[in-house]
Amino acid sequence: MSELVQVAGPPTELIFGDWYPALRAGELREGKTAKALLLGVPLLLGRKTGGKLFAMRDLCPHRGIPLSAGWFDGETVTCKYHGWRFEPCSGQCKEIPSLTSHETLDPTKIYASAFPCEERDGFAWVYLPAPGTGRVGEALPAVPEVPKFSAKFRSAHLVAELPCNVDHGIIGLMDPAHGPFVHQAWWWRSKASIHEKTKHFEPLTDDENGGRNAGFRMSSHAPSANSAPYKLLGVYGEPITTTIDFVLPNRRYETIRAGEKWFSSLTTVTPITASTCRIDVMAAWNVFYHVPFVTSIATFFGARFVRQDQQTMVEQAEGLRFHPGLMLIDDADKPAKWYFALKQARLKGTGEHPLSGPVTLHWRS
């Protein structure tokens, strides 16, 4: 991340009180820890003996030294500075070695910051509450995961760090007009393939949760005819449909169906700091299930696709350092406008949705 941070664009306000993928769960073996940075919060993640994941703020509440400088024995985390020992899932202090029989301080009344941490789709997801809200209770939203439609499936993931704030990462993710320019390739599309498209959208209000994960859906439709990967699904002889959802704070779900065959993905743009973010793509499928090397092939082309986006964001960050005036146009940029309105509604706690009903948009790509 260091090279990307050097060209990072301006910061933005972050959404707390939700689940974010911190790192790949495979990096956390039993009795081992790893560091991560999420929404500007330094984290110490690990896996206890028995497999349970934990996530702590990587700061000792005593003198502020990173807990990652200390030791983890599979059950407790010990601070290097004064030996304070913590149970990492709750953050509860278990021992303060310097205490004597003359002191009345109860170490178990002291807590280091610890956050809910769950494993889904090969990632360690961490729930980060808003600063100052205290320890998190039991009632939390569900941990996000890739939709799956059969017992047997294959999966893969991709990751790329971006030197821009999460807003630019997200509106770049949902931008429908950059494909023929950023992603030119024989297996995807070219400038010569640009044609007018009509897409139907509908609001996702999440009323049962007060709109916290509100968003919008690109209604089920036949995928673009100028995209080679979609054409491959024609071998199944079934109508092909795709549905794309965006929900707060940072999630894009895509589901492609061809009869009983399916491909789905969850893409997240996660703020690392107020100025930088990371894109994670988690995918699952049962299409071409028995074709040798299909996972390696999909990962190869997917990685190239993500690198093209990453390079574009690096170049954009160079310009954003000079705080240029920006514009959003209709209709291709309408989803970006919806995102900014949804984000502000969430931050203000109003629950207002920018879509009052179904909307039809037109653009060329």
DACORPE-V539126 format. One record per residue. RES is the residue in one small letter. SS is DSSP state (H for helix, E for strand, L for the rest). BURIAL is + if it has 16 or more other ideal C-beta (glycine too) atoms within 10 Angstrom, else -. Layout:
BEGIN
RES SS BURIAL
RES SS BURIAL
END
This chain:
BEGIN
m L -
s H -
e H -
l H +
v H -
q L -
v L +
a L +
g L +
p L -
p L -
t L +
e L -
l L +
i L +
f L +
g L -
d E +
w E +
y E +
p E +
a E +
l E +
r E -
a H +
g H -
e H -
l L +
r L -
e E -
g L -
k L -
t E +
a E +
k E -
a E +
l E +
l E +
l L +
g L -
v E +
p E -
l E +
l E +
l E +
g E +
r E +
k L +
t L -
g L -
g L -
k L -
l E +
f E +
a E +
m E +
r E +
d L +
l L +
c L +
p L +
h L +
r L -
g L -
i L +
p L +
l H +
s H +
a H -
g L +
w E -
f E +
d L -
g L -
e L -
t E +
v E +
t E +
c L +
k L -
y L -
h L -
g L -
w L +
r E +
f E +
e E +
p L +
c L +
s L -
g L +
q E +
c E +
k E +
e E -
i L +
p L -
s L -
l L -
t L -
s L -
h L -
e L -
t L -
l L -
d L -
p H -
t H -
k H -
i L +
y E -
a L +
s L +
a E +
f E +
p L +
c E +
e E +
e E +
r E +
d L +
g L -
f E +
a E +
w E +
v E +
y E +
l E +
p L +
a L -
p L -
g L -
t L -
g L -
r L -
v L -
g L -
e L -
a L -
l L -
p L -
a L -
v L +
p L +
e L -
v L +
p L -
k L -
f L -
s L -
a L -
k L -
f L +
r E -
s E +
a E +
h E +
l E +
v E +
a E +
e E +
l E +
p L +
c L +
n L +
v H +
d H +
h H +
g H +
i H +
i H +
g H +
l H +
m H +
d L +
p L +
a L +
h L -
g H +
p H +
f H -
v H +
h L +
q E -
a L -
w L -
w L -
w L +
r E +
s L -
k H -
a H -
s H -
i L +
h L -
e E -
k E +
t E -
k E +
h E -
f E +
e E -
p E +
l E +
t L +
d L +
d H -
e H -
n H -
g L -
g L +
r L +
n L +
a L +
g E +
f E +
r E +
m E +
s E -
s E -
h E -
a L -
p L +
s L +
a L -
n L +
s L -
a H -
p H +
y H +
k H -
l H -
l H +
g H -
v H -
y H -
g L -
e L -
p L -
i E +
t E -
t E +
t E +
i E +
d E +
f E +
v E +
l L +
p L +
n L +
r E +
r E +
y E +
e E +
t E +
i E +
r E +
a E +
g L -
e L -
k E +
w E +
f E +
s E +
s E +
l E +
t E +
t E +
v E +
t E +
p E +
i L +
t L +
a L +
s L +
t L +
c E +
r E +
i E +
d E +
v E +
m E +
a E +
a E +
w E +
n L +
v L +
f L +
y L -
h L -
v L -
p L -
f L -
v H -
t H -
s H -
i H -
a H +
t H +
f H -
f H -
g H +
a H -
r H -
f H +
v H +
r H -
q H +
d H +
q H +
q H -
t H +
m H +
v H +
e H -
q H +
a H +
e H -
g H -
l H +
r L -
f L -
h L -
p L -
g L -
l L -
m L -
l L -
i L -
d L -
d L +
a L +
d L +
k H +
p H +
a H +
k H -
w H +
y H +
f H -
a H -
l H +
k H +
q H -
a H +
r H +
l H -
k H -
g L -
t L -
g L -
e L -
h L +
p L +
l L +
s L -
g L -
p L -
v E +
t E -
l E +
h E -
w E +
r E -
s L +
END
